[in-house]
Amino acid sequence: MRRWLLPESIEDLLPSEARQVERLRRVLLDEFALHGYELVAPPLVEYIESLLTGSGRDMDLRTFKLVDQLSGRTMGLRADITPQVARIDSHLLNRNGVVRLCYSGSVVHALPSGFNATREPIQLGAELYGHAGIEADLELIGLLLRALEVAGVRPARVDFGHVGVFRALAARLESPALQGEDGQQDLFAALQSKDMPGLRAMLAGESDVLRQAFLALPGLYGRGEVLARARAVLPAWPEIARALDALEAVADTFDASVAGFDLADLRGYHYHSGVSFAAYCAGQAQAVALGGRYDEVGKAFGRSRPATGFSLDLRQLAQLAPDSVRPPAILAPALREPALLDTIRALRAAGEVVIAGLPGHDADVHELACDRKLVFVEGEWCVVPLEGKV
């Protein structure tokens, strides 16, 4: 067996890719800081109970588990940073007011999330804690759109949903087969795939009102006008009215040519508690960013706080963003002369890339992206073009 082979769906980042990822990480975290979001850095590994809080069955299957040699307890390699940030807000910061946090770091998935997806995404995101109103959701959605703009990536659409609609309907199911977690998971899967025959079979024993409402959900997708149709065909229950009011606020705030609505899109319904959203780029089946409200995650840490946020994978974003060009460098001779070293330090302080030559490696210049060199002219070190470079 070749020892240098990597596991399936695990890849190296080569210089051009790593440069692009790091550039995006820096500019996005700097942008978040301008909006008041403070950077946190949770650990890569911690006890499994914290990592799986509120995340449901899917995250459990995607989490690598191991035994801590010090305590004997089961630990996990994080597959999502959001629960860790909720722990920091609830258990460590313990502030009373609104808290804005951001983060960036690798996560590890036992199983890839989709076709051609890496099992080691570099997750970057922002979270807002302490405000239950739609204003917090609108702020995070706006921050996501700004982040994509800064990255040079234009979303083709952002799809919005609200788990409150599904939960209001599911709470009134009467069939024992659909009341348990497995039954609701089956119902959820049928809605996600818009499996109308399967839905009709599962809902055969329910009331006409409930059955018609569930069967209407797969058709309730489109632009802002879909919300008026939803009010017309769904029961006028307070929970559903509140959910549609929140989506109306989204429709009123963001560009109608980008915002779409899908009331059968229940991605992460175990996890989310309100508005959820997914941003897509042209030609990409996989969402470039996911987010939404998740008020219940902090409960396990002893402090249930309103929370909303989003995350994206920097590896995926780097493939969609405009290429970052390797900056041209200045080649310095292999000398330790004090005046030369002072010149190199001054050039680097000014933002120039200066590469010190090494004896016997003159032929490597073309691999170093050098277009200039330092030469000693009339008593001082000067930057001049390399031969063949203009």
C-alpha positions in Angstrom: 0.0 0.0 0.0 1.3 3.5 -0.9 1.8 5.4 2.3 1.2 8.8 0.8 -2.4 8.1 -0.2 -5.0 10.2 1.7 -8.3 8.8 2.9 -11.3 9.2 0.6 -12.7 12.8 0.5 -9.6 14.2 2.3 -7.4 16.5 0.3 -4.3 18.7 0.6 -4.6 22.4 -0.1 -1.8 23.2 -2.5 -0.2 26.7 -2.5 -2.6 28.5 -4.9 -5.7 26.9 -3.1 -4.3 27.6 0.4 -3.5 31.2 -0.6 -7.1 31.7 -1.8 -8.6 30.1 1.3 -6.4 32.2 3.6 -7.2 35.4 1.7 -10.9 34.8 2.1 -10.6 33.9 5.8 -8.8 37.2 6.5 -11.1 39.5 4.5 -14.3 37.9 5.8 -13.2 37.9 9.5 -12.1 41.5 9.1 -15.5 42.3 7.6 -17.3 40.6 10.5 -15.2 42.6 12.9 -16.4 45.8 11.3 -20.0 44.7 12.2 -19.1 44.1 15.8 -18.6 40.3 15.7 -15.9 39.0 18.1 -13.6 36.1 17.1 -13.6 32.9 19.1 -11.6 29.7 18.5 -13.1 26.5 20.0 -11.1 23.3 20.3 -11.0 20.7 17.5 -12.0 18.0 20.0 -14.2 17.9 23.1 -16.6 15.6 24.9 -19.3 14.2 22.6 -22.2 15.5 24.7 -21.3 19.1 23.9 -20.7 18.5 20.2 -24.0 16.8 19.6 -26.2 19.1 21.6 -29.4 19.9 19.6 -27.9 18.7 16.4 -29.9 15.5 15.8 -29.2 12.2 14.3 -27.4 13.5 11.2 -24.6 15.1 13.1 -24.1 12.0 15.3 -23.5 10.0 12.1 -21.0 12.5 10.8 -18.9 12.8 14.0 -15.7 10.9 14.4 -15.6 9.5 18.0 -12.6 8.4 20.1 -11.9 7.6 23.7 -10.1 10.2 25.9 -7.0 8.4 27.3 -7.1 10.7 30.4 -10.7 10.5 31.4 -12.0 7.4 29.6 -14.9 9.4 28.3 -16.0 9.5 24.7 -14.8 12.5 22.7 -15.5 13.7 19.2 -13.7 15.6 16.4 -16.1 18.5 15.8 -18.3 18.2 12.7 -19.9 21.6 13.3 -18.6 24.6 15.2 -22.0 26.2 15.9 -22.7 24.1 19.1 -19.3 25.0 20.4 -19.9 28.7 20.0 -23.3 28.3 21.7 -21.5 26.7 24.6 -19.1 29.6 24.8 -21.9 32.1 24.8 -24.0 30.2 27.4 -21.3 28.8 29.7 -18.2 31.0 29.4 -19.1 34.5 28.4 -22.4 34.5 30.3 -23.3 38.0 29.2 -26.8 39.3 29.6 -27.1 41.4 26.4 -26.7 40.7 22.7 -23.5 38.8 21.8 -22.0 38.7 18.3 -19.4 36.0 17.7 -17.6 34.7 14.6 -15.2 31.8 14.0 -13.1 30.0 11.4 -11.6 26.5 11.7 -11.5 23.0 10.3 -14.2 20.5 11.0 -14.1 16.7 10.2 -16.9 14.6 8.9 -17.1 10.8 9.2 -19.2 10.9 6.0 -19.2 13.5 3.2 -22.2 15.8 3.2 -22.7 15.3 -0.6 -21.3 14.2 -3.9 -17.7 15.4 -4.2 -17.8 17.1 -0.8 -14.7 17.2 1.3 -14.7 15.5 4.7 -12.6 18.3 6.1 -14.4 21.6 5.4 -13.0 24.8 6.8 -16.0 26.3 8.4 -16.4 30.0 8.8 -19.5 31.6 10.3 -21.1 34.3 12.5 -23.7 33.9 15.3 -25.9 36.4 17.2 -27.2 35.6 20.6 -29.7 37.3 22.9 -32.3 38.8 20.5 -35.4 36.8 19.6 -36.8 39.3 17.1 -36.7 39.1 13.3 -34.3 42.0 13.4 -31.5 39.6 14.4 -32.3 37.2 11.5 -32.3 40.1 9.0 -28.9 41.3 10.3 -27.3 37.8 9.8 -28.9 37.4 6.4 -27.5 40.9 5.4 -24.1 39.9 6.8 -24.0 36.7 4.7 -24.9 38.7 1.6 -22.1 41.2 2.4 -19.7 38.3 3.0 -20.4 36.9 -0.4 -20.0 40.3 -2.0 -16.6 40.8 -0.3 -15.6 37.4 -1.5 -16.5 38.3 -5.1 -19.2 35.6 -5.2 -22.7 36.5 -6.4 -25.5 34.3 -5.1 -28.0 33.2 -7.8 -30.7 32.8 -5.1 -31.2 32.5 -1.4 -33.9 30.1 -0.4 -35.8 30.8 2.9 -38.0 28.5 4.9 -39.4 28.4 8.5 -39.6 25.3 10.6 -42.5 26.8 12.6 -44.9 25.9 9.8 -43.9 22.2 9.9 -43.8 22.1 13.7 -47.3 23.6 14.0 -48.7 21.0 11.7 -46.7 18.1 13.1 -47.8 18.9 16.7 -51.4 18.1 15.6 -50.8 14.8 14.0 -53.0 12.0 15.4 -51.6 8.9 13.8 -49.3 7.1 16.3 -47.0 6.1 13.5 -46.3 9.8 12.7 -46.1 11.1 16.3 -42.7 9.5 17.2 -39.3 10.8 16.0 -39.0 8.1 13.3 -42.4 8.9 11.9 -41.7 12.6 11.7 -38.4 11.8 10.1 -40.1 9.8 7.4 -42.7 12.7 6.9 -39.8 15.2 6.8 -38.0 13.1 4.1 -41.1 12.8 2.0 -41.6 16.6 2.2 -38.0 17.3 1.3 -38.2 15.1 -1.8 -41.7 16.3 -2.6 -42.9 12.7 -2.7 -46.6 13.3 -3.1 -47.7 9.6 -3.3 -45.7 8.9 -0.2 -47.2 11.9 1.6 -50.7 10.8 0.7 -50.1 7.3 2.0 -48.6 8.5 5.3 -51.4 11.1 5.9 -54.3 8.9 5.0 -55.6 8.7 8.6 -55.3 12.4 9.4 -58.0 15.1 9.3 -58.8 16.8 6.0 -57.4 20.1 7.3 -54.1 18.6 8.3 -53.8 16.4 5.3 -54.5 19.2 2.9 -52.0 21.5 4.6 -49.2 19.0 4.5 -49.9 18.2 0.8 -49.9 21.9 0.0 -46.3 22.5 1.4 -44.4 20.9 -1.5 -46.1 23.4 -3.9 -45.4 26.4 -1.8 -42.2 27.5 -3.3 -41.2 30.5 -5.5 -40.7 34.2 -5.0 -42.4 36.5 -2.5 -45.9 35.9 -3.9 -45.8 32.3 -2.5 -46.3 33.7 1.0 -49.8 35.1 0.0 -50.7 31.7 -1.4 -49.5 30.1 1.9 -51.8 32.3 3.9 -54.7 31.3 1.7 -54.2 27.5 1.8 -52.7 26.8 5.3 -54.6 26.9 8.5 -54.8 30.3 10.2 -53.2 29.1 13.4 -51.1 31.6 15.4 -47.8 29.7 15.0 -48.2 29.6 11.2 -49.2 33.2 11.1 -46.0 34.2 13.0 -43.8 32.1 10.7 -45.3 33.7 7.6 -44.9 37.2 9.2 -41.2 36.5 9.7 -40.8 35.4 6.1 -42.8 38.5 4.9 -40.2 40.6 6.7 -37.4 38.8 4.8 -39.3 39.4 1.5 -39.7 43.1 2.3 -36.0 43.5 3.2 -34.0 41.7 0.5 -33.8 41.8 -3.3 -36.8 40.1 -4.8 -34.7 38.8 -7.7 -32.6 36.8 -5.3 -34.9 35.8 -2.4 -37.0 32.6 -2.8 -39.2 30.7 -0.4 -39.8 27.0 0.0 -42.1 25.9 2.9 -41.2 22.3 2.3 -37.5 22.9 2.7 -36.9 21.6 6.2 -33.2 21.3 6.2 -32.0 20.8 9.8 -35.5 21.0 11.3 -34.3 19.2 14.4 -31.7 22.0 14.8 -33.5 25.1 13.7 -36.4 26.9 15.5 -37.4 29.6 13.1 -36.3 31.2 9.8 -33.7 29.1 7.9 -31.9 29.9 4.7 -29.5 28.5 2.1 -27.5 30.5 -0.5 -26.8 29.0 -3.9 -24.6 30.1 -6.8 -25.2 29.6 -10.5 -24.3 26.1 -11.7 -23.9 24.8 -8.1 -26.3 22.1 -6.7 -24.8 22.4 -3.2 -25.5 25.5 -1.1 -22.6 27.8 -0.6 -23.9 28.9 2.8 -26.5 27.7 5.3 -28.1 29.5 8.3 -31.1 30.1 10.4 -32.4 30.5 13.9 -31.6 27.9 16.6 -32.9 29.1 19.9 -32.8 25.8 21.7 -29.1 24.8 21.3 -27.9 26.6 24.4 -30.5 24.8 26.7 -28.1 21.9 27.3 -25.5 24.3 28.6 -27.9 25.6 31.2 -28.8 28.8 29.4 -31.3 28.8 26.6 -30.7 32.0 24.6 -32.2 33.2 21.3 -29.7 32.6 18.6 -29.3 32.9 14.9 -26.4 32.5 12.5 -24.9 31.1 9.3 -21.8 29.2 8.2 -20.0 28.4 5.0 -17.1 26.2 3.8 -14.0 28.3 2.8 -12.8 25.5 0.6 -16.0 25.6 -1.4 -16.1 29.4 -1.4 -12.5 29.5 -2.7 -13.5 27.5 -5.8 -16.2 30.0 -6.6 -14.4 33.2 -5.8 -12.2 35.0 -8.4 -8.6 33.6 -8.4 -6.1 35.3 -6.2 -2.9 35.9 -8.0 0.4 35.1 -6.3 2.1 38.4 -5.7 5.3 39.0 -7.7 8.5 38.8 -5.6 11.9 40.4 -5.5 14.9 38.1 -5.5 17.7 39.1 -3.1 21.3 37.7 -3.4 22.6 35.1 -1.0 24.6 37.6 1.1 24.5 38.6 4.8 25.7 42.2 4.1 24.1 44.6 6.7 23.0 47.2 4.1 21.3 44.5 2.1 19.5 43.1 5.1 18.3 46.6 6.0 16.9 47.1 2.5 15.1 43.7 2.6 13.5 44.6 5.9 12.3 48.0 4.5 10.8 46.3 1.4 9.0 43.7 3.4 7.7 46.4 5.8 6.3 48.1 2.7 4.4 44.9 1.7 6.8 43.6 -0.9 7.6 39.9 -1.1 11.4 39.4 -0.9 12.9 36.0 -1.4 16.5 35.4 -0.3 18.4 33.4 -2.8 20.4 30.3 -1.8 23.7 29.3 -3.3 23.4 27.0 -6.3 19.7 27.6 -6.9 19.8 30.4 -9.5 17.8 28.2 -11.9 14.8 28.1 -9.5 13.9 31.8 -10.1 11.1 31.0 -12.5 9.4 28.9 -9.8 9.5 31.7 -7.3 7.3 34.2 -9.2 10.2 36.7 -9.1 10.0 39.6 -11.6 12.6 41.8 -10.0 15.9 41.5 -8.1 18.1 43.5 -5.8 21.4 44.7 -7.2 24.1 46.9 -5.7 24.4 50.1 -7.8 26.5 53.1 -7.0 26.8 52.3 -3.3 23.2 51.2 -2.6 20.9 48.3 -3.1 18.3 48.9 -5.8 15.4 47.0 -7.2 15.6 46.3 -10.9 13.7 44.1 -13.3 14.9 40.6 -13.9 16.2 39.7 -17.3 13.3 38.9 -19.6 10.8 40.6 -17.2 9.2 43.9 -18.0 
